[in-house]
Amino acid sequence: MAYKNSYLCRKKQRGLVLVLVTAAMAALVGIGAFAVDVNHALMNQTRLQNSVDAAALAAAVVVANGGSTASAATIANSTLTQMAGASGNSEMDFSSATINVQFSNDPTTFPDGSFSAANDVFVRVSVSDYDLNAYFLDLFTVDKEIASSAVAGPSAPLSVVCNLVPMAVCSGPDGGVNGYNAGSLYPLKLSQPSDASMGPGNFQLLDFGSGASTIRQALAGNYSGCVTVGETVTTKPGNNVGPVGQGLNTRFDVYSGGGLTADDFPSDIYVKEPDTPAVLENDDSITYTDGWSYSDYIAEAPGCEGDSNCRISSGGKINRRVVQVPIVDCSGASGGTTSLTVEAIGCFFLLQQAPTNNGSKQPVFGEYIEQCYVPNGAFGNSGGQTEGPFRVVLYDDPLSTRS
């Protein structure tokens, strides 16, 4: 009798085990299904973050090069479209998402009620309501949406800049930052002997190699050396008017030196010059009555199609006429080959073509501008420099809800 009861009990338990196994399998399948959707969402979250990072950087570069906020917003949206069309991103689709491009003068404040395009511009690109395909979450009526955002804008002034022009100017001629006033003209490279602060025999060139071809290509934009604030640079005695002018003038779509082509050294997007050129007088003062300046270049260059000075259709590059020049301490210069300490790196706009012979006795003229965008360079101790070259970098988004 006891054996029979035991048998009946085990028989009942067999049915219970089947129920438990079935429930466990259903739970495991559910967890696996949930994991598939979560991993899919995480993978697409990374893709989306990369896309908004690229869009914010692209938009910030447009503004840094003098473009309008409207152009920057267009580039941001275009970049997202291009990212969606990239290899491996076929699933990406922004058609139903909400895309927002905002601008601010402070990377921690969006929107900025006092925004001015004349100051530092930071760009925030956000994408929300971005729907993803749900494989199993639909069974639980859960929407599968992700969102991402990114902020980009100008960095602090750089302490190391590469591929600048191998010329130098002495610090301290005026009362502005590093002795230079924004909007004022300065001689960047002399064309005749004078009592220049670098001493006899120096015409403000730096030692970057020898030979006419090397000089031409370096001034055209092929100088690969880097300059660091606080370190020393070596002057190169000699005039070299022809090679210097031939190299710099490629930025004005003038190719008169051997080995210089538009493929290797594109001109600026806009090559307009003042109708009445600037002139260096015998007393070292500068006479300039035309008034056309870098601010006019910024205003006219982006929409210059139809202007005979426009080089958009032929592959011109915006701001090729903006050069980075070391600002050096000339207090101990004695002429000839000498080493000078770099105090800062200044940005200058080439107002007009450089002379290619010494007949005019005129220098290379540059208008000092407070900041300029460079695609390379490094951060570090810039010695308190508040103006000069900068990069475009990503910032923490103050409105992001992601940790």
C-alpha positions in Angstrom: 0.0 0.0 0.0 2.9 2.3 0.8 4.6 1.5 -2.5 1.4 2.4 -4.4 1.1 5.8 -2.7 4.7 6.5 -3.5 4.2 5.7 -7.1 1.2 7.9 -7.4 3.1 10.8 -5.8 6.0 10.5 -8.3 3.5 10.4 -11.2 1.9 13.6 -10.0 5.4 15.3 -9.7 6.3 14.4 -13.3 3.5 16.8 -14.4 4.8 19.5 -12.1 8.4 19.2 -13.4 7.1 19.6 -17.0 5.4 22.9 -16.0 8.5 24.2 -14.3 10.7 23.3 -17.2 8.3 25.0 -19.6 8.2 28.1 -17.5 12.0 28.2 -17.2 12.4 27.8 -20.9 10.0 30.6 -21.6 11.9 32.9 -19.1 15.2 32.1 -20.8 13.8 32.8 -24.2 12.4 36.1 -23.0 15.7 37.1 -21.4 17.5 36.2 -24.6 15.0 38.1 -26.7 15.4 41.1 -24.4 19.2 40.9 -24.7 19.0 40.9 -28.5 17.0 44.1 -28.5 19.3 45.7 -25.9 22.5 44.8 -27.7 20.9 46.1 -31.0 20.0 49.4 -29.2 23.5 49.8 -27.8 25.2 49.2 -31.2 23.0 51.8 -32.8 23.5 54.2 -29.9 27.2 54.1 -30.7 26.5 54.7 -34.4 24.2 57.6 -33.6 26.7 59.2 -31.2 29.5 59.0 -33.8 27.1 60.6 -36.3 26.2 63.6 -34.1 29.8 64.0 -33.1 30.8 64.3 -36.7 27.9 66.6 -37.5 28.8 69.0 -34.6 32.4 69.1 -35.6 31.6 69.7 -39.2 29.3 72.6 -38.3 31.8 74.1 -36.0 34.5 74.0 -38.6 32.2 75.9 -41.0 31.6 78.7 -38.5 35.4 78.7 -37.6 36.2 79.4 -41.2 33.8 82.3 -41.4 30.7 80.6 -42.6 27.2 81.5 -41.4 25.2 79.6 -38.8 22.7 78.8 -41.5 25.5 77.2 -43.6 26.7 75.3 -40.5 23.2 74.0 -39.8 23.0 72.8 -43.4 26.3 71.0 -43.1 25.3 69.4 -39.8 22.2 67.9 -41.5 24.2 66.9 -44.5 26.8 65.1 -42.4 24.1 63.1 -40.7 22.7 62.1 -44.1 26.2 61.1 -45.2 26.8 59.1 -42.1 23.6 57.2 -42.7 24.7 56.3 -46.1 28.2 55.1 -45.0 29.2 51.5 -45.3 27.7 49.5 -42.4 25.1 52.1 -41.5 22.4 50.9 -43.8 19.9 50.6 -41.0 20.3 54.3 -40.0 17.3 56.4 -40.9 16.8 60.0 -39.7 13.5 60.6 -41.6 11.3 60.2 -38.5 13.8 61.6 -36.0 13.9 65.1 -34.5 17.1 66.9 -35.4 18.0 70.2 -33.7 21.1 72.4 -34.3 21.7 75.1 -31.8 24.4 77.8 -31.5 25.8 79.5 -28.4 28.7 81.6 -27.2 29.1 79.4 -24.2 29.5 75.6 -24.4 27.5 75.2 -21.2 24.4 77.2 -22.3 21.9 76.1 -24.9 19.9 77.9 -26.1 21.8 81.2 -25.7 19.5 84.2 -25.6 22.3 86.6 -26.1 24.1 84.7 -28.9 26.3 86.7 -31.3 28.0 85.3 -34.3 30.8 87.8 -33.8 32.1 85.9 -30.7 33.2 82.3 -30.2 30.6 80.0 -31.6 29.7 76.6 -30.2 27.4 74.2 -31.9 25.1 71.6 -30.4 23.6 68.9 -32.6 20.9 66.7 -31.0 18.9 63.8 -32.4 15.8 62.5 -30.5 12.8 60.3 -31.2 15.1 58.0 -33.2 13.1 54.9 -33.8 14.8 51.5 -34.1 13.4 48.1 -35.3 12.1 46.1 -32.3 12.5 42.4 -32.6 10.8 41.2 -29.4 10.0 44.4 -27.3 6.9 44.9 -29.5 5.4 41.9 -27.7 5.5 44.0 -24.6 4.3 47.2 -26.3 7.6 49.0 -25.5 8.9 51.6 -27.9 12.5 51.3 -28.9 13.9 54.8 -29.3 17.3 56.3 -28.7 18.8 59.8 -28.6 22.2 61.5 -28.8 23.8 64.9 -28.8 27.2 66.6 -29.1 28.7 70.0 -28.6 31.7 71.3 -30.6 33.5 74.6 -30.8 36.9 76.4 -30.7 39.6 75.2 -28.3 41.8 77.4 -26.3 44.7 78.9 -28.2 47.2 76.2 -29.2 50.8 76.1 -27.9 52.0 74.0 -30.8 51.2 74.7 -34.5 52.4 72.7 -37.5 52.5 73.6 -41.2 52.7 77.4 -40.6 54.6 79.8 -42.8 58.3 80.0 -41.9 58.4 83.7 -41.2 58.5 85.5 -37.9 57.6 88.9 -36.5 59.0 90.6 -33.4 56.7 91.1 -30.4 55.7 94.5 -29.1 55.1 97.0 -32.0 51.7 98.0 -30.6 49.7 97.8 -27.4 47.4 94.9 -28.2 47.8 91.2 -27.2 51.4 90.2 -27.9 51.9 93.7 -29.2 49.6 93.4 -32.2 46.2 95.1 -32.7 43.4 93.3 -34.6 42.6 94.9 -37.9 46.0 96.6 -38.2 48.5 95.9 -41.0 52.1 94.8 -40.4 55.1 93.8 -42.6 55.5 90.0 -42.3 58.6 89.8 -44.4 60.8 92.7 -45.4 62.1 93.2 -49.0 64.9 95.7 -48.3 67.6 96.3 -45.7 66.4 98.3 -42.7 67.0 98.7 -39.0 64.7 95.7 -38.5 64.6 94.4 -34.9 66.0 91.0 -36.0 69.3 92.7 -36.9 71.2 93.2 -40.2 70.9 90.6 -42.8 67.6 89.2 -41.5 64.4 89.8 -43.5 62.1 87.9 -41.1 62.5 84.5 -42.6 63.1 81.4 -40.5 65.6 78.6 -41.3 63.5 75.9 -43.0 66.0 74.6 -45.6 67.8 75.9 -48.6 67.2 76.3 -52.3 64.6 78.2 -54.2 62.3 75.2 -54.6 62.3 74.5 -50.9 61.5 78.1 -50.1 58.7 78.3 -52.7 57.0 75.1 -51.5 57.4 76.0 -47.8 55.7 79.4 -48.3 53.0 77.8 -50.5 52.0 75.6 -47.6 54.4 72.6 -47.6 56.4 73.4 -44.5 56.0 70.4 -42.2 57.8 71.7 -39.2 56.1 72.6 -35.9 56.6 75.6 -33.7 56.1 75.5 -29.9 55.4 78.5 -27.7 58.4 78.9 -25.4 60.9 77.2 -27.6 63.4 78.9 -30.0 63.5 79.3 -33.8 66.4 80.1 -36.0 66.5 82.9 -38.5 67.6 82.5 -42.1 69.6 85.5 -43.3 68.9 86.6 -46.9 66.1 88.2 -48.9 64.8 85.5 -51.2 62.1 87.9 -52.5 61.3 85.8 -55.7 60.8 82.4 -54.1 58.9 83.8 -51.1 56.5 85.7 -53.4 56.0 82.8 -55.7 55.1 80.5 -52.8 52.8 82.9 -51.0 51.0 84.0 -54.2 49.7 80.5 -54.9 47.1 81.5 -52.3 46.0 84.2 -54.8 45.8 81.6 -57.7 49.1 82.8 -59.2 51.6 80.0 -60.1 54.8 81.5 -61.4 57.4 79.3 -59.7 58.6 75.9 -60.8 56.9 72.9 -59.1 53.9 74.8 -57.8 50.5 73.6 -59.1 46.9 74.1 -58.0 46.6 70.4 -57.3 49.2 70.5 -54.6 48.6 74.1 -53.5 45.0 75.3 -54.1 44.3 79.0 -54.1 42.1 80.7 -51.6 38.4 80.6 -52.3 38.4 84.4 -52.8 41.5 86.2 -54.3 40.2 89.8 -54.2 42.8 92.5 -53.4 42.4 96.2 -52.5 42.2 98.5 -55.5 44.8 100.7 -53.9 47.6 98.5 -52.4 49.1 99.2 -49.0 52.6 100.8 -49.1 55.4 100.8 -46.6 56.9 104.3 -46.4 60.5 105.3 -45.9 59.9 106.0 -42.3 58.5 102.5 -41.8 54.9 103.7 -41.5 52.2 102.0 -43.6 49.9 103.9 -45.9 46.6 102.2 -46.7 43.6 104.1 -47.9 41.5 101.4 -49.6 39.9 100.0 -46.4 39.2 96.5 -47.8 40.0 94.0 -45.0 39.6 90.6 -43.6 36.1 91.4 -42.3 35.1 92.1 -46.0 36.7 88.9 -47.0 34.6 87.0 -44.5 31.4 88.7 -45.7 32.0 88.3 -49.4 33.9 85.0 -49.8 31.1 82.4 -48.9 28.7 83.6 -51.6 31.2 84.9 -54.2 29.9 82.9 -57.2 29.8 85.1 -60.2 32.6 87.3 -59.0 35.7 87.2 -61.1 37.8 86.8 -57.9 35.9 83.7 -56.8 37.6 80.3 -56.9 34.9 78.1 -55.5 34.3 76.2 -58.8 38.1 75.6 -59.3 38.7 74.1 -55.9 39.7 77.0 -53.9 40.0 76.6 -50.1 38.6 79.2 -47.7 41.1 81.0 -45.5 44.2 80.0 -47.5 45.1 83.6 -47.2 45.2 83.3 -43.4 48.7 82.3 -42.2 50.1 81.5 -38.7 53.3 83.3 -37.9 55.5 82.9 -34.8 55.8 86.1 -32.7 59.3 86.1 -31.3 61.4 88.0 -28.7 63.9 90.1 -30.7 65.5 91.9 -27.8 68.7 89.9 -28.0 68.9 89.7 -31.8 72.2 90.8 -33.3 71.8 89.9 -37.0 72.9 87.0 -39.1 71.8 83.5 -38.0 70.3 83.8 -34.6 67.9 81.9 -32.3 64.8 83.7 -31.0 62.3 82.6 -28.4 58.7 82.2 -29.6 56.4 84.2 -27.3 53.1 83.4 -29.2 51.7 82.4 -32.6 49.8 85.0 -34.4 47.2 84.9 -37.1 47.5 87.2 -40.1 45.5 87.7 -43.3 47.4 88.3 -46.5 46.0 91.5 -47.8 47.6 91.5 -51.2 50.1 89.5 -53.3 53.7 89.4 -52.2 56.3 91.0 -54.4 58.4 88.6 -56.5 61.2 91.0 -57.2 62.9 93.8 -55.2 61.9 96.6 -57.5 59.1 97.9 -55.4 61.0 97.5 -52.1 57.7 96.5 -50.5 57.2 93.8 -47.8 54.6 91.1 -47.4 51.6 92.7 -45.7 49.4 90.9 -43.2 46.4 92.1 -41.2 46.5 90.8 -37.7 43.4 88.9 -36.7 42.6 87.6 -33.2 41.9 84.0 -33.9 42.2 81.5 -36.8 41.2 77.9 -37.2 43.9 75.3 -37.9 43.2 71.6 -38.5 46.3 70.6 -36.5 48.2 71.6 -33.4 48.5 70.6 -29.8 47.4 71.9 -26.4 49.7 72.7 -23.6 51.1 75.6 -21.7 50.6 78.6 -24.1 52.1 81.1 -21.7 48.8 82.9 -21.1 48.1 83.4 -24.8 44.5 84.5 -25.3 44.6 84.9 -29.1 45.9 82.9 -31.9 45.3 79.6 -33.7 42.7 77.1 -32.4 41.3 73.8 -33.2 37.7 72.6 -33.3 37.0 70.1 -30.5 34.2 68.3 -28.8 32.9 69.5 -25.4 30.7 67.8 -22.8 27.1 68.4 -23.6 25.4 70.2 -20.6 22.0 69.0 -21.6 22.9 65.3 -22.1 21.1 62.8 -19.9 23.6 60.2 -20.5 26.3 59.5 -17.8 
